[in-house]
Structure formats: structure tokens, C-alpha cells
Amino acid sequence: MAEKWNSPDKFNREASQWDENPQRRAVALEVAKAIIAATTPKLTMHALEFGCGTGLVTMEIAPLVKTLSAVDTSREMLSVLQEKIKPSGSTTIETTCTDLLSTSESDFHENSFDLIYSSMTLHHIDDTAGVLIRISKLLSPGGMLALADLDLEDGLFHDDPLEKVHHGFDRAELADLLKAAGLQPLAFETIYTFNKTNRSGANAAYPVFLVTARKPIVSITL
């Protein structure tokens, strides 16, 4: 049976073993390092991470910002993250189980965040344009967005052929979507490459990019 778009069921099932994958931990570390280098988090910043999962990136960013709202649709993933927060003593992170595109969602207000980021999440969201518009509204003027995800791929990266995902992203097309959402794309860079045997049995390389964008500061002249 095919999963639904952005379905928490798969991630709830896999949460307890999620961090056991060494390549998953490796990409998370590289994503965190790239986000930190590109956005220069500060202790005055309010940040939001959507699709935080078990917090592999969350725990790297949290000490560098004032507050971090860690959002995911999977309660079990968030449970794993909460177990990491307890021994760390962190008071920075607040976890929320929600879908940013939910029309009934009122947890977050417009212009609330100085930094919004995600790691390998965007390709799981059906409405790419819609979520970018939502993010744009949540960013404060001058706020930064950083998204790590797959370059356009052959459709074989995911092991389950029935899983509903985008097969990566064309960089130019994603830049156009960012502009349409009122954001100014700043840069794309390749930050990691998955080398894996895909489900066809072929050895293949799947690059991961980080794109950064800024919400313009609109000056009002009287």
C-alpha cells in the first residue's frame, strides 16, 4: 500500500532505529555544518526547523540560537528527540507535532523567525510552492531560509517505489519557486553525496544541495 504524502506512519515505525544508519548521521552532520557556515546563527535568533525528525541536525543548531522550534509530523520521531533533550539540559528547543501547511495551524505567527531550515524534508512535501509561501510568511524581514535536499535524481533513490516523494529538485526551478514565494535566493552549493546501491542494483551517486534565501527587508517611504 502506498504511503500518503508527508505521512507520519513510515517515520513513526522507523523512529527508534532511525539514528542507527551511519550515512544518515553523516549527512545530518554535514547539513548542520553547512547551515551554520551559510547562515551564521546567533544567540539572538529565533529559529524553526521543519521535518526535524530525531533531531540529528537540531542538536547541532540549538546551542547557537536563542530559541528553536523543532517541528515534525511524526510523534515517535519527536519522542526520540525529546529523549536527547533531557540529558543535554537544553532549554532552547521546543518540539511541536504539526504540519506547517495545516490550514488550522495557529501555533506560529507571521514574522516570527529569523532562521528557518530543513534537512532532507522538502522532497516529502507534495505542495512545494505552498510550503515555501508559508515559510516566507513565518520569516521575519531579513530572515534566512536554508534547505538541504536532493538534486533532481533518477527516481531510484528511495528503496520503496510506492513512497510518495519528489525525485529531488532542479535547482533553477526551485529558485523560481523561492522567488515566487517572495524570497531572494542567495546560493546553491553541493554539501554531500550519497553513494548507494539503488533499488535497480546499480551503484549511483546522489548529490545533496544546500540552498539559502533571504526574506527582503521592505523599506517604507512616507
C-alpha positions as CSV (number, residue, x, y, z in Angstrom):
1,M,0.0,0.0,0.0
2,A,1.4,3.4,-1.0
3,E,2.2,5.9,1.7
4,K,0.4,9.2,1.7
5,W,2.4,12.4,1.0
6,N,4.1,13.6,4.2
7,S,2.7,10.5,6.0
8,P,3.9,10.2,9.6
9,D,3.2,6.4,9.6
10,K,6.5,5.4,8.0
11,F,8.5,7.6,10.2
12,N,6.7,6.5,13.4
13,R,7.6,2.9,12.5
14,E,11.3,3.7,11.9
15,A,11.9,6.3,14.6
16,S,13.5,4.0,17.2
17,Q,16.1,2.7,14.7
18,W,16.5,6.0,12.7
19,D,19.8,7.1,14.1
20,E,21.5,3.7,13.6
21,N,22.1,4.4,10.0
22,P,25.7,5.8,9.8
23,Q,25.2,7.6,6.5
24,R,22.1,9.3,7.8
25,R,24.2,10.6,10.8
26,A,26.9,11.7,8.4
27,V,24.7,13.7,6.1
28,A,23.0,15.3,9.1
29,L,26.4,16.5,10.4
30,E,27.4,17.9,7.0
31,V,24.0,19.6,6.7
32,A,24.3,21.2,10.1
33,K,27.9,22.4,9.3
34,A,26.7,23.9,6.0
35,I,23.7,25.6,7.6
36,I,25.9,27.1,10.3
37,A,28.5,28.3,7.8
38,A,25.9,29.8,5.4
39,T,23.6,31.5,7.9
40,T,25.8,32.3,10.9
41,P,23.3,31.5,13.7
42,K,23.3,34.0,16.6
43,L,22.1,33.8,20.2
44,T,19.6,36.5,19.4
45,M,17.8,34.4,16.8
46,H,14.5,32.6,16.9
47,A,14.8,29.5,14.6
48,L,12.4,26.9,13.2
49,E,13.3,23.5,11.9
50,F,10.6,21.7,10.0
51,G,10.9,17.9,9.5
52,C,13.3,17.8,12.4
53,G,12.9,14.0,12.8
54,T,15.0,12.6,15.7
55,G,17.0,15.9,16.0
56,L,20.3,15.0,14.4
57,V,20.6,18.5,13.0
58,T,18.5,20.1,15.8
59,M,21.0,19.3,18.5
60,E,23.8,20.9,16.4
61,I,22.0,24.2,15.8
62,A,20.1,24.6,19.1
63,P,23.1,25.8,21.2
64,L,23.7,28.6,18.7
65,V,20.3,30.3,18.8
66,K,18.0,31.8,21.4
67,T,15.0,29.5,20.7
68,L,14.5,26.6,18.3
69,S,11.0,25.4,17.4
70,A,11.5,21.8,16.2
71,V,8.6,20.7,14.1
72,D,7.7,17.3,12.7
73,T,4.5,15.3,11.7
74,S,5.8,12.2,13.5
75,R,5.2,11.9,17.2
76,E,7.6,9.0,17.5
77,M,10.4,10.9,15.9
78,L,9.8,13.8,18.3
79,S,9.8,11.3,21.2
80,V,13.3,10.3,20.3
81,L,14.4,14.0,20.1
82,Q,12.8,14.7,23.5
83,E,14.9,11.9,25.0
84,K,18.0,13.6,23.6
85,I,17.0,17.0,25.0
86,K,16.6,15.7,28.6
87,P,20.2,14.7,29.3
88,S,21.5,17.7,27.3
89,G,19.9,20.2,29.7
90,S,18.9,22.3,26.7
91,T,16.2,24.9,27.4
92,T,16.4,26.2,23.8
93,I,14.3,23.6,22.0
94,E,10.5,23.4,21.9
95,T,9.0,20.4,20.0
96,T,5.7,20.6,18.1
97,C,3.9,17.8,16.3
98,T,2.2,19.6,13.4
99,D,2.1,20.1,9.6
100,L,3.2,23.6,8.6
101,L,0.7,23.5,5.8
102,S,-2.3,22.7,8.1
103,T,-4.9,25.4,7.5
104,S,-6.0,25.2,11.1
105,E,-2.5,25.6,12.5
106,S,-2.1,28.7,14.7
107,D,1.0,27.8,16.7
108,F,3.2,30.1,14.7
109,H,2.7,33.7,13.8
110,E,3.9,35.7,10.8
111,N,7.3,37.3,11.0
112,S,8.2,35.0,14.0
113,F,11.5,33.5,12.9
114,D,15.0,34.8,12.0
115,L,16.1,31.4,10.6
116,I,14.1,28.6,9.1
117,Y,15.8,25.4,7.9
118,S,15.3,21.8,7.0
119,S,17.3,18.7,6.1
120,M,16.0,16.2,3.5
121,T,12.4,17.2,4.2
122,L,11.2,19.2,1.2
123,H,11.0,16.2,-1.1
124,H,8.5,14.6,1.2
125,I,6.1,17.6,0.9
126,D,3.6,17.5,-2.0
127,D,3.0,21.2,-2.3
128,T,6.5,22.7,-2.6
129,A,5.2,26.1,-3.7
130,G,2.7,26.2,-0.8
131,V,5.2,25.3,1.9
132,L,7.6,28.0,0.6
133,I,4.9,30.6,0.8
134,R,4.1,29.5,4.3
135,I,7.8,29.7,5.3
136,S,8.1,33.2,3.7
137,K,5.2,34.4,5.9
138,L,6.8,33.0,9.0
139,L,10.2,34.6,8.4
140,S,10.9,38.0,9.8
141,P,12.1,40.6,7.3
142,G,15.8,39.9,6.6
143,G,15.3,36.4,7.9
144,M,17.2,33.5,6.4
145,L,16.0,30.2,4.9
146,A,18.3,27.2,4.4
147,L,17.1,24.0,2.8
148,A,19.1,20.8,2.3
149,D,17.7,18.3,-0.2
150,L,18.4,16.1,-3.2
151,D,19.3,17.3,-6.6
152,L,17.0,16.0,-9.3
153,E,17.5,12.2,-9.4
154,D,16.6,9.1,-11.4
155,G,13.7,8.2,-9.2
156,L,15.5,5.3,-7.7
157,F,17.0,6.9,-4.6
158,H,14.2,5.7,-2.3
159,D,14.0,2.0,-1.7
160,D,10.2,1.9,-1.6
161,P,8.8,2.5,-5.2
162,L,5.4,3.3,-3.7
163,E,6.6,6.0,-1.3
164,K,5.2,9.4,-2.5
165,V,8.2,11.8,-2.8
166,H,9.6,14.3,-5.2
167,H,12.6,12.8,-7.0
168,G,14.9,15.6,-6.0
169,F,14.7,19.2,-7.3
170,D,16.0,21.1,-10.3
171,R,17.9,24.0,-8.9
172,A,16.7,26.6,-11.3
173,E,13.1,25.5,-10.9
174,L,13.4,25.6,-7.1
175,A,15.0,29.1,-7.3
176,D,11.9,30.3,-9.3
177,L,9.6,28.9,-6.6
178,L,11.6,30.7,-3.9
179,K,11.3,34.0,-5.8
180,A,7.5,33.4,-6.3
181,A,7.2,33.0,-2.5
182,G,8.8,36.4,-2.1
183,L,12.2,35.2,-1.1
184,Q,15.6,36.1,-2.6
185,P,17.7,33.0,-3.4
186,L,21.3,33.6,-2.4
187,A,23.3,30.4,-3.3
188,F,23.2,26.7,-4.0
189,E,26.1,24.5,-3.0
190,T,26.7,20.8,-3.0
191,I,27.3,19.7,0.5
192,Y,27.1,15.9,0.5
193,T,26.8,13.0,-1.9
194,F,25.0,9.7,-1.1
195,N,26.8,6.8,-2.7
196,K,24.5,3.9,-2.6
197,T,23.2,0.8,-4.4
198,N,19.8,1.9,-5.6
199,R,16.8,-0.4,-5.9
200,S,17.8,-1.3,-9.5
201,G,21.0,-2.7,-8.2
202,A,23.2,0.0,-9.7
203,N,25.8,1.9,-7.8
204,A,24.8,5.6,-8.0
205,A,25.8,9.0,-6.6
206,Y,23.0,11.3,-5.3
207,P,24.2,14.8,-4.5
208,V,22.6,16.9,-1.8
209,F,22.5,20.7,-2.1
210,L,22.0,23.5,0.4
211,V,20.1,26.5,-0.9
212,T,19.9,29.7,1.1
213,A,17.5,32.5,0.6
214,R,16.6,35.7,2.4
215,K,13.3,37.5,3.0
216,P,13.8,41.0,1.8
217,I,13.5,44.0,4.2
218,V,10.9,46.2,2.6
219,S,11.6,49.9,3.3
220,I,8.5,52.1,3.6
221,T,8.9,55.7,2.5
222,L,6.4,58.2,3.7
